[in-house]
Amino acid sequence: MRFDRVLSKILLVFFLILTLLFFSPNITATSSLSLYKGQPIKYIFLFIGDGMGLNSIYLTEMYLGSVSKLNPPSVEKLSFTKFPNLGYMSTFAADSYITDSASAITAMLAGKKTNDGVINMDSEKKTKYKSIFEMAKELGRKIGVITSVSIDHATPAGCYAHQPSRNNYYEIALELTDSGFDFFGGGGFIQPNGKDGKSRSIYEILKEKGYKVVSKEEDILNLKPGEGKIVAINPVLDSSKALPFAINRLNNMKVGLSLADFVRKAIELLEGPNGFVIMVEGGKIDWAAHANDAGALIYDILDFDSAIREAINFYKKHPTETLIIVTADHGTGGLSIGYAGTRYMTYPWLLSRQRISYDEFSKIVAEYREKTQGKGSFEDFVPLITQYYGLELLDEDTIKKLEGEAKKGDSNSEVRLKLALTKDELEELKEAFQLSMLQPKERPSNQRIYLLYGGYEPLTIAVTRILNRKAGIGWTTYSHTGEPVPIYAIGKGAHIFNGYFDNTDLYRKICSLLGLDPYKDNRISILGSKELVSVR
């Protein structure tokens, strides 16, 4: 009996210990977080494919595999999916399971959850946080920030700004001028003269703060080490001060420099004895996914991959000193590889017939609307749909002829048959065309219209949706999604990115790579003090 009582007490103590281990509020997930132990990494690249969920990556690999070899199904890996280390990050924000780029980058670079729309501040918008890039600059590292969208957009802003709203573009730009970072490249500024256009020019302030601003292609490519702090703006920008979509190169449109060009130049300018930390954002990946434009999405991921290859070339020359990290801040669009209409089949190679991005096609629609004063005919417009997306209105005789050629093994005939518009698809396009012939303010605004077109040009969305469905893929939203995102790594310290962790842990991992205390308080006083206080 006494033995039973002793055994019961032992089991009770064991149970209490387990309870403390698993439920104590003082023991957090970070206590077992995989961190780097060793000499600080000299060269660190952080590539962020904005909105680049796992299905977006895999669709791109399917596309490459199917274009080069139609049957049987195959994939061609991207440079970063060959990296030996793979992990996953949860992405939820402080106020939502679905994050935006501002709250996501705050978690990733400052280690703190905050509300959507907030950059490097807490949810109350009272406390500012220092980013890992600011800390790296204080260590003497050269800092580069590159993006395919505007340089004052949420993700690049997370490297240097602290704002209650990601829409404070002028205030964000002012913080850029004070950052002291060494190289900014890619897009321009959304509000260089403030929201009202009356504030002092950001370009004047940059010059005053010692920055050289260059926006001609030859001037950017001719930059040499030792020229000081640089802001290099792509010579061709869209209306949002971002780089054009990469797919538009297929249509021989002028798109200026690529992300790879900017990364190559940043490496040349920043390499040195103190090392560097470079962030590169593929921002237009997210924009393509918002518009459910699979073709534009694929080509911007390929452009992003080309930029990563520049870092890989550098890594091969400095394998013991370099780390490359590739990840996303969130998913976008709810891309599904699989569509009910094609059952178990997908035909990603059909997307090769798309020659233009959704925004450029929307310009063509708008020009036609103005030219015809909204009274144009759908039949008159169909040739443009065929020209840019491959979708065709075929008569019965043509279909029979193509079927005969396809049976003989003619792949082009097979493609044309798969892209032939059905009766239901024609009705869908005609309805969208009629809406697109109305001025935007004249169109109905209700839930059905939003679900169909998401606020974009109706005909453009209808055309891309039909092409996507024929390829065997679908979308669920015009917004972000809440699933975990993959993270790939190669180089010194890359092993710490294996496993499943939160996006706030990325900050702590990079701290350890730089030789910084991952748990040191990185709050910045509201009064402006930038002294970091240890919480230990």
N, C-alpha and C positions, 0 to 999 in steps of 0.2 A: 504493500500500500504506500509506504514511504517513497519507494522508487517511482511509483506512478505520480506522486505529488511533485517530486523533483523534476521528472520528465515534463510535466505540465508547465512548471515554471520556466524551464529551458525553452520550451516551444513558445511560451508567451513572450519571453525576451526576444527570441528570434523574430517573431511576428512584429513586435514593436520596432525592431531595427529596420526590418523591411519597409514598414510603414513610413518611418522617418526618411529612408532613402528615396522612396518613390513619391512621397507627398509633401515633404518639407518645403515651405516656400523659400527657404534659404539655399536650397540646392537647385540650380537651374540647368538647363540643357547645355549651357556653355561650359559647365564644369568639365565635361568630357569632350569638348570641341577639339577637333583635330587642328592643331596649330603648327607652324613651322618653327623649328629649333635649329639655328645655325647662323652663319654669317649672312647679313642682309643681302638680298638679291639686288644686283646692280641695275639691271634693265627689266622693267615690267611693262607689258602691254595688256590693257584691258579692253577687249572688243565687246561691245554691247549691240546686239541686233534688236533694235526696238520692235517689240511686238512679234519677235521671231520664235514662235512656239515650235515644239518638236515636229508637229505635222507639217509646218511650213518648210522646215529643213528637209524632212523626208520626201515631201512632194518635189522639191528641187532635185534631189538625188534620183527620184523616179523619172523625172523629166529628162535628165541627162542620160540615164540608162535607156529610156525608151526612144529617144531621138537617135541614138547611135545604134540601137538594136531593137527593132519593133517586137520580135518574138524570139524566144520566150521572155517573160518579164525579167528585168534586171535593173539594178541601181548602180549609179556611179557616185562614189563617196566624195564629199567635199573635203577640202584640206583639213578642216578642224575636226570633222567627225572621225578622222583617223588618229586623233590624239589618244595617247594611252590612258589618260585619266578622265573619268566621267562621273559627274554627280548631278544632283537635282536640288533646286531651291524652291521653297514655298514663297509665295509672293504677296500675301494678303497685306492690306494697309491697316492703320489704326481704326478706321471707320468703315471698312468694307472688305469683303473677301476678294473683290476685284480692284486691283490697284490701278493707279494711273502712273505716268512716267515720273511725276514729281515726287510722290510718296515712295515710289519704288527706288529712285536714285538716292533719296535721303536714307532709306534703309541700307542700300548697298554701299554707299560711300561715307555715311556718318553713323551707321549702326543703330539707328533709332526708327521706330515705327511712328508715322505721322499720318495726318489726314490727306486724302487725295487733293492735289492742287497745291500743296505746301512744299517748299523747298528748304531743306536743312533747318527747319524749325520744329518745335513740338506742336502737338495738336491744339494747344491753347494759343499758339502763335505768340508766345512770350519769350521763349528761350531759343537761342540760335545755337547751331552745332557746327563745329569745324569739320570739314571734309578731309578724307584721307589724302586728297591731292594737295590741300593747303598744308597739311602736316609734312608731306613729302617735300614740298617746296622749302619749308623751314629747315629740313635736313640738308638742303643744298642740292637736291635733285633738280634736273631740268624737267619741266612739265610741258606736255603737249596735249591739246584738246582738239579733236577733229570730229566733224559731223557732216552728214549729207543734208541736214536741215539747217535752220538758222542757228547761229552760234549762241543765241540767247534763249534757245528752246530749253525745255525742262531738263533733258538728260545732260547736255553739256553744262547747263547752269548749275547742276548738282555738284560739279567739280569746284565751283568758286563762289556761288551766290547763296544768300540766306534771305528768303522772301516769303511772306505770308500767302502770296499768290504767284503762281507760275506765269500769270498774265501781266505781271509788272515788268514788261520787257525793257523799258528804259532804265528802271532801277537795277535790273539784272545786268544790263550792259555797263552801267556805272561801276558795279562791283567787278566786272571783268577788267575794266581799266585799272582798278586798284589791286588786282590779284598778283601782278608781277610774274604771271606765268609766261613761259618763253615762246610758245608757239600755239596759235589758234588757226585752224584751217577748215575750209568748207564753205558753209553758208554765210549769209550776211546778217544784218541787224533789222529786226522788224520795225522798231520805232527809234531810228537813230536821232530824231529830234523830239522825242517824247510823244506821249499819247495825243497831245494837242498840236504837235508839230512846231511848237514855239520854244522848246528847250534847247540848250546849247548842244551842238552837234557832238555825237559820240566820237566821230572821226577827229574832231579838233582836240577833244580830251585825250584820245589815244596818243595823238602826236605829242601833246603836252607831257604825257606820262612816259614818253620814250619809246612808243611803239611805231614800227614801220608798217604801214598798211599798203598791201599790194593786191591788185585785182585783175591785172593782165596776165594771160597765160605765160607769156615769155618771161615776164618779171618774176612770177612765182617759181618757174622752173629754173631760173638763173640765180636764185637766192643761194648765198654761200655762208658757211659757218663764220661766226664773228660779226654778223650784221646786227646783232642785238635782238630785242623782242619783236616778234612778227605776228601780224594778223593777215592771213592770206585768204582772200575771198574769191570763190570761183567766178570766172568771167561771165558765166551764163547762170542766171538764177530765175526761178519761177516767181509768181506773184507773192509767195510766202517767204521769199528770200532763201529758198532751199535749192539744192542741186536738182536738175531735171531727173526724171526717172531714167534708169539705165536702158530700159527697153526701147526708148526712143532713138537710140543709136541705130536700131534696125531700120528705122524710117529715114536714116541719114539726117536726122535733126542735130543741130549744134547743141551739145550738152556740156562742153567745156572739159574740165579735168574730172578724173574719177577719184574715188576714195583712195585707191592704190597710189595714185600720183601724190596725194597729200601725205600719205603715210611714208612713202619713200623719201619725200622731201623732209618731213619731220625727223626721220632717223638720221639723215645727213646732217641736219642742223643741230640736233640735240645730243648726239653721241659724244661722250667725253668721260673724263676720269671720275666725275661724281655720279654718273649714271643718269637714267631718266625714268619717268613714269608717263606713259601715253595712254589716253582714253580715245577710242575710236567708236563712233556710233553710226550704225546703219539705220538712220532715222526714217528713210522713205519706205523701208520694209513695212513698218507700222502703218504708214499712210495707204499703201497698196492694200493691206489687209482690211483696214477700215472700209475701203470701197469695195471689198470682196473681189479684187482684181488679181486673179492668180497669175496671169502672165507677167504683169508688172512686178508682183511679189517675187517671182522666181528670178527675174533678171537683176533685181536689186540685191537679192541674197547672193547671186553669183558675183556681183560687183563687190559686195562685202567680203566674199571669199577671196577675191583677188587682192584686196587690201590685207587680209590675213596672211596671204602668201608672201607679201613683202616682209612681214614680221618673221615668218618662218625662214626666209632667206637670211635675215639678220641672226636669228637663233642658231642657224647652222654654222655661222662664223664665230658665235660666242655661246656655245652650248652649256658651259658651266656657270654663266653669268646672267642668263636670260630666262624669263618666264613669260609664257603667253596664256592668257585666260580668255575664253570666248563664252559668252552667255547671252541671255535676254533679260529684259526687265519684267516682261509679262507676255502673255499671248494676246492675239488680236483676231477678231473675226469669227472665231469658232470653226476653223477650217476642218472639214471632215474628208478623209480619203475614203470615198464611198458615197454613192448616191442611189436612192431607191430605183430611179429610172433605168440605171445600168446594172442593177443587181450586184453581182460579184465581180463585175468588170470595171476596169479603169483604162482610160486612153490618154495618158498625160501628154503624149506626142501631139495631140490635136491642138494643144496650147501654143505650139510652134507657129501656128497660122496667125496668131495675134501679133500685130506690128506696132502697137501704139499704146500708151498708158491711158487710163480712164480720164485724166484731167485734160489731156490733149485732144482726145476724141470728143469730150464735152465742149471744147472750144469749136470744133467742127460743127457740132450740133447747133451751138449758139449762133455761129455765123450763118448757117443755113436758115435758121429761124428769122434772123434779121433780114437776110437777103430776100426771103419769100414773105416777109411780114407775117409769119406764122401761118401761112396758107399753102405751104409746100405739100407735096404728095409723098406718101410712104414709098410707093413704087419708084419714085424718082430718087429717093435717098438710099434704097437698098444697095446699089453698087458700092457706096462708101462703106457700108457694113461688110460687104464681101471683101473689099480692098484691105480693110484694116483688121478683120477678124476671121475671114475665110468662110463665114456663114453664107449660104447661097439659097436662092429661091429657084428650084429646078423643076422643069416640066417633066411629064412622064416619059417622053421620048429620050430626054437626056439621062434620066435615071436608068432606063433600060440599057442604054449604051454603056454607061459607067459600070453597071452591074456585070455586063459581059466582059469588060476590060478587067474588072476586079477579079473575076473568076480565073483570068489568065495570069494573075499575079501582079497586076499593075497597082502599086502602092498609092500613087496619087489619086487614082479612081476610088480606091477604098476610103481615102481621107475625105474626098469630096462627098461621097455618099454619107459618111458619118456626120458631116457638117451641113447636110441638106436640112433646110428648115421644114418642120412638120406643120400641119394645119394649126395645132394648138400653139406652137411657138410663134407662128405668124400673128395670131390674134394677140398674143402677149406683147409682141413688138409693136403692133399697131396701136394698142392702148397706150403704151409708153410713149410712142411717137406723138400722139395727140396731146399728151400732157407736156411733152417737151416743146411743142409748138406754141404753148402758152408762155407768157412771161412768168418768171418764178413767183411773183406776188399774186398772180391770177390763179395759180394752181390750188386745188383743194388741199387742206391741211387736216388730216385725221390719222387715226391709228393705222388704218389699212394702207394709206399712202406711205406712211413711215416704214411699215414692215416691208413694203414692196421696194422702196427706193432709198430709205435712210437719209433723206435730205440731199441726195446727189441728183445729177441730171437723170431723169427717168429712163430715157432711151439708152443711155450709156450703161446703167445698171442692168437693164433688161438684156442687152446684148452680151455683156460679160457673164451674167448669170446663166444664160443659155449655153454659151461656150463652155463654161465650167461644168455644167451638168452633163453635157455631151462627153466631156473628158472624164466624168465619173467622180466629181468632187462636189462638195456642198459647203455652205456657210450657215452659221446660226445667228450672227449678230453683226452690227456695224460698229461695235464697241470692243472694249478689251474683254479678256476672259480670265478666269481665276485659277487655272491649273498650274502646277509647278513647272518650272522651266529647266532645261538641261544646262549644264556648265561643263565645258571641256577645258583641259589644261595640258600643257607640255612644257618641260624645262625644269629648272631648279626649283624644288619645293612644290611641284605640281601635284604630288600625291595627296596633299591636304584637301584637295577639291573632290576627292572620291567620297561617295556617300550621299546622304539626304540631310539637308540642313536648311535653315531659314535664310532669307536674303540679308538680314541684319548680320549674319555670321560672316558674310563676304567681307565686310568692313574689318572684323576682327582677324580674319585670315590674312588680309593684305597688311594690316598693322604688323603682324608677326613676321611677314616677309620683309618688311622695311626695318625691322629691329625696334619697333615701337611697342609699348605696353598696350595690348588689346583691350584692357579693362580700365584704362585711364580715362577720367571724365573729359569729354571733348566739348563741354558746354562753353559758349561764349557769352559773357555778360551782356545784358541788354544795354548797359551803359557804354559798351564799346570795348571793354577790357578783353584781351585775347589770351589772358593767362590761363593755362590749363591746370586744374586742380585735381590731384589724385583722389580717388574715392577709397583707396586702400588705407 
